[in-house]
Amino acid sequence: NALDRERNLMNEDPKWQDTNYVLSSYKTEP
């Protein structure tokens, strides 16, 4: 499952702790 894989990456990769990075990378909200 791609979402599970990405969720695992977010948990393991320190850069995902940076909210601004996540928001700038994941423009999924309208």
mmCIF file of the N, C-alpha and C atoms, coordinates in Angstrom:
data_MODEL
# 
_entry.id   MODEL 
# 
loop_
_atom_site.group_PDB 
_atom_site.id 
_atom_site.type_symbol 
_atom_site.label_atom_id 
_atom_site.label_alt_id 
_atom_site.label_comp_id 
_atom_site.label_asym_id 
_atom_site.label_entity_id 
_atom_site.label_seq_id 
_atom_site.pdbx_PDB_ins_code 
_atom_site.Cartn_x 
_atom_site.Cartn_y 
_atom_site.Cartn_z 
_atom_site.occupancy 
_atom_site.B_iso_or_equiv 
_atom_site.pdbx_formal_charge 
_atom_site.auth_seq_id 
_atom_site.auth_comp_id 
_atom_site.auth_asym_id 
_atom_site.auth_atom_id 
_atom_site.pdbx_PDB_model_num 
ATOM 1  N N  . ASN A 1 1  ? 0.847  -1.195 0.000  1.00 0.00 ? 1  ASN A N  1 
ATOM 2  C CA . ASN A 1 1  ? 0.000  0.000  0.000  1.00 0.00 ? 1  ASN A CA 1 
ATOM 3  C C  . ASN A 1 1  ? 0.884  1.247  0.000  1.00 0.00 ? 1  ASN A C  1 
ATOM 4  N N  . ALA A 1 2  ? 0.697  2.094  -0.986 1.00 0.00 ? 2  ALA A N  1 
ATOM 5  C CA . ALA A 1 2  ? 1.551  3.274  -1.149 1.00 0.00 ? 2  ALA A CA 1 
ATOM 6  C C  . ALA A 1 2  ? 1.432  4.215  0.054  1.00 0.00 ? 2  ALA A C  1 
ATOM 7  N N  . LEU A 1 3  ? 0.219  4.377  0.576  1.00 0.00 ? 3  LEU A N  1 
ATOM 8  C CA . LEU A 1 3  ? 0.046  5.273  1.718  1.00 0.00 ? 3  LEU A CA 1 
ATOM 9  C C  . LEU A 1 3  ? 0.778  4.744  2.942  1.00 0.00 ? 3  LEU A C  1 
ATOM 10 N N  . ASP A 1 4  ? 0.719  3.434  3.153  1.00 0.00 ? 4  ASP A N  1 
ATOM 11 C CA . ASP A 1 4  ? 1.445  2.851  4.279  1.00 0.00 ? 4  ASP A CA 1 
ATOM 12 C C  . ASP A 1 4  ? 2.941  3.055  4.116  1.00 0.00 ? 4  ASP A C  1 
ATOM 13 N N  . ARG A 1 5  ? 3.431  2.880  2.893  1.00 0.00 ? 5  ARG A N  1 
ATOM 14 C CA . ARG A 1 5  ? 4.865  3.058  2.644  1.00 0.00 ? 5  ARG A CA 1 
ATOM 15 C C  . ARG A 1 5  ? 5.274  4.513  2.907  1.00 0.00 ? 5  ARG A C  1 
ATOM 16 N N  . GLU A 1 6  ? 4.465  5.459  2.431  1.00 0.00 ? 6  GLU A N  1 
ATOM 17 C CA . GLU A 1 6  ? 4.781  6.870  2.647  1.00 0.00 ? 6  GLU A CA 1 
ATOM 18 C C  . GLU A 1 6  ? 4.678  7.231  4.124  1.00 0.00 ? 6  GLU A C  1 
ATOM 19 N N  . ARG A 1 7  ? 3.709  6.630  4.817  1.00 0.00 ? 7  ARG A N  1 
ATOM 20 C CA . ARG A 1 7  ? 3.553  6.900  6.246  1.00 0.00 ? 7  ARG A CA 1 
ATOM 21 C C  . ARG A 1 7  ? 4.786  6.404  6.998  1.00 0.00 ? 7  ARG A C  1 
ATOM 22 N N  . ASN A 1 8  ? 5.293  5.240  6.598  1.00 0.00 ? 8  ASN A N  1 
ATOM 23 C CA . ASN A 1 8  ? 6.501  4.724  7.227  1.00 0.00 ? 8  ASN A CA 1 
ATOM 24 C C  . ASN A 1 8  ? 7.682  5.642  6.964  1.00 0.00 ? 8  ASN A C  1 
ATOM 25 N N  . LEU A 1 9  ? 7.785  6.162  5.751  1.00 0.00 ? 9  LEU A N  1 
ATOM 26 C CA . LEU A 1 9  ? 8.870  7.086  5.430  1.00 0.00 ? 9  LEU A CA 1 
ATOM 27 C C  . LEU A 1 9  ? 8.768  8.353  6.276  1.00 0.00 ? 9  LEU A C  1 
ATOM 28 N N  . MET A 1 10 ? 7.553  8.834  6.476  1.00 0.00 ? 10 MET A N  1 
ATOM 29 C CA . MET A 1 10 ? 7.362  10.036 7.282  1.00 0.00 ? 10 MET A CA 1 
ATOM 30 C C  . MET A 1 10 ? 7.798  9.789  8.719  1.00 0.00 ? 10 MET A C  1 
ATOM 31 N N  . ASN A 1 11 ? 7.551  8.569  9.221  1.00 0.00 ? 11 ASN A N  1 
ATOM 32 C CA . ASN A 1 11 ? 7.932  8.250  10.588 1.00 0.00 ? 11 ASN A CA 1 
ATOM 33 C C  . ASN A 1 11 ? 9.439  8.096  10.729 1.00 0.00 ? 11 ASN A C  1 
ATOM 34 N N  . GLU A 1 12 ? 10.092 7.633  9.671  1.00 0.00 ? 12 GLU A N  1 
ATOM 35 C CA . GLU A 1 12 ? 11.514 7.316  9.756  1.00 0.00 ? 12 GLU A CA 1 
ATOM 36 C C  . GLU A 1 12 ? 12.416 8.464  9.321  1.00 0.00 ? 12 GLU A C  1 
ATOM 37 N N  . ASP A 1 13 ? 11.930 9.315  8.428  1.00 0.00 ? 13 ASP A N  1 
ATOM 38 C CA . ASP A 1 13 ? 12.771 10.364 7.866  1.00 0.00 ? 13 ASP A CA 1 
ATOM 39 C C  . ASP A 1 13 ? 12.604 11.670 8.647  1.00 0.00 ? 13 ASP A C  1 
ATOM 40 N N  . PRO A 1 14 ? 13.669 12.166 9.263  1.00 0.00 ? 14 PRO A N  1 
ATOM 41 C CA . PRO A 1 14 ? 13.570 13.370 10.115 1.00 0.00 ? 14 PRO A CA 1 
ATOM 42 C C  . PRO A 1 14 ? 13.016 14.584 9.389  1.00 0.00 ? 14 PRO A C  1 
ATOM 43 N N  . LYS A 1 15 ? 13.228 14.684 8.058  1.00 0.00 ? 15 LYS A N  1 
ATOM 44 C CA . LYS A 1 15 ? 12.753 15.872 7.358  1.00 0.00 ? 15 LYS A CA 1 
ATOM 45 C C  . LYS A 1 15 ? 11.233 15.994 7.416  1.00 0.00 ? 15 LYS A C  1 
ATOM 46 N N  . TRP A 1 16 ? 10.540 14.868 7.582  1.00 0.00 ? 16 TRP A N  1 
ATOM 47 C CA . TRP A 1 16 ? 9.081  14.924 7.647  1.00 0.00 ? 16 TRP A CA 1 
ATOM 48 C C  . TRP A 1 16 ? 8.595  15.545 8.954  1.00 0.00 ? 16 TRP A C  1 
ATOM 49 N N  . GLN A 1 17 ? 9.512  15.732 9.897  1.00 0.00 ? 17 GLN A N  1 
ATOM 50 C CA . GLN A 1 17 ? 9.123  16.399 11.136 1.00 0.00 ? 17 GLN A CA 1 
ATOM 51 C C  . GLN A 1 17 ? 8.986  17.905 10.913 1.00 0.00 ? 17 GLN A C  1 
ATOM 52 N N  . ASP A 1 18 ? 9.506  18.379 9.765  1.00 0.00 ? 18 ASP A N  1 
ATOM 53 C CA . ASP A 1 18 ? 9.409  19.799 9.431  1.00 0.00 ? 18 ASP A CA 1 
ATOM 54 C C  . ASP A 1 18 ? 8.070  20.048 8.742  1.00 0.00 ? 18 ASP A C  1 
ATOM 55 N N  . THR A 1 19 ? 7.141  20.633 9.481  1.00 0.00 ? 19 THR A N  1 
ATOM 56 C CA . THR A 1 19 ? 5.793  20.840 8.958  1.00 0.00 ? 19 THR A CA 1 
ATOM 57 C C  . THR A 1 19 ? 5.806  21.632 7.663  1.00 0.00 ? 19 THR A C  1 
ATOM 58 N N  . ASN A 1 20 ? 6.655  22.650 7.589  1.00 0.00 ? 20 ASN A N  1 
ATOM 59 C CA . ASN A 1 20 ? 6.707  23.463 6.376  1.00 0.00 ? 20 ASN A CA 1 
ATOM 60 C C  . ASN A 1 20 ? 7.126  22.632 5.176  1.00 0.00 ? 20 ASN A C  1 
ATOM 61 N N  . TYR A 1 21 ? 8.056  21.718 5.389  1.00 0.00 ? 21 TYR A N  1 
ATOM 62 C CA . TYR A 1 21 ? 8.494  20.858 4.289  1.00 0.00 ? 21 TYR A CA 1 
ATOM 63 C C  . TYR A 1 21 ? 7.343  19.964 3.841  1.00 0.00 ? 21 TYR A C  1 
ATOM 64 N N  . VAL A 1 22 ? 6.644  19.398 4.799  1.00 0.00 ? 22 VAL A N  1 
ATOM 65 C CA . VAL A 1 22 ? 5.517  18.522 4.465  1.00 0.00 ? 22 VAL A CA 1 
ATOM 66 C C  . VAL A 1 22 ? 4.443  19.295 3.705  1.00 0.00 ? 22 VAL A C  1 
ATOM 67 N N  . LEU A 1 23 ? 4.101  20.477 4.205  1.00 0.00 ? 23 LEU A N  1 
ATOM 68 C CA . LEU A 1 23 ? 3.061  21.271 3.561  1.00 0.00 ? 23 LEU A CA 1 
ATOM 69 C C  . LEU A 1 23 ? 3.470  21.693 2.160  1.00 0.00 ? 23 LEU A C  1 
ATOM 70 N N  . SER A 1 24 ? 4.740  22.025 1.982  1.00 0.00 ? 24 SER A N  1 
ATOM 71 C CA . SER A 1 24 ? 5.194  22.477 0.669  1.00 0.00 ? 24 SER A CA 1 
ATOM 72 C C  . SER A 1 24 ? 5.320  21.311 -0.302 1.00 0.00 ? 24 SER A C  1 
ATOM 73 N N  . SER A 1 25 ? 5.504  20.112 0.244  1.00 0.00 ? 25 SER A N  1 
ATOM 74 C CA . SER A 1 25 ? 5.693  18.940 -0.613 1.00 0.00 ? 25 SER A CA 1 
ATOM 75 C C  . SER A 1 25 ? 4.366  18.251 -0.933 1.00 0.00 ? 25 SER A C  1 
ATOM 76 N N  . TYR A 1 26 ? 3.413  18.366 -0.008 1.00 0.00 ? 26 TYR A N  1 
ATOM 77 C CA . TYR A 1 26 ? 2.138  17.675 -0.185 1.00 0.00 ? 26 TYR A CA 1 
ATOM 78 C C  . TYR A 1 26 ? 1.015  18.689 -0.375 1.00 0.00 ? 26 TYR A C  1 
ATOM 79 N N  . LYS A 1 27 ? 0.862  19.130 -1.626 1.00 0.00 ? 27 LYS A N  1 
ATOM 80 C CA . LYS A 1 27 ? -0.197 20.092 -1.946 1.00 0.00 ? 27 LYS A CA 1 
ATOM 81 C C  . LYS A 1 27 ? -1.454 19.324 -2.362 1.00 0.00 ? 27 LYS A C  1 
ATOM 82 N N  . THR A 1 28 ? -1.961 18.503 -1.457 1.00 0.00 ? 28 THR A N  1 
ATOM 83 C CA . THR A 1 28 ? -3.105 17.665 -1.804 1.00 0.00 ? 28 THR A CA 1 
ATOM 84 C C  . THR A 1 28 ? -4.421 18.316 -1.395 1.00 0.00 ? 28 THR A C  1 
ATOM 85 N N  . GLU A 1 29 ? -4.348 19.308 -0.515 1.00 0.00 ? 29 GLU A N  1 
ATOM 86 C CA . GLU A 1 29 ? -5.569 19.976 -0.083 1.00 0.00 ? 29 GLU A CA 1 
ATOM 87 C C  . GLU A 1 29 ? -5.925 21.100 -1.049 1.00 0.00 ? 29 GLU A C  1 
ATOM 88 N N  . PRO A 1 30 ? -7.215 21.304 -1.328 1.00 0.00 ? 30 PRO A N  1 
ATOM 89 C CA . PRO A 1 30 ? -7.655 22.356 -2.245 1.00 0.00 ? 30 PRO A CA 1 
ATOM 90 C C  . PRO A 1 30 ? -7.400 23.758 -1.673 1.00 0.00 ? 30 PRO A C  1 
# 
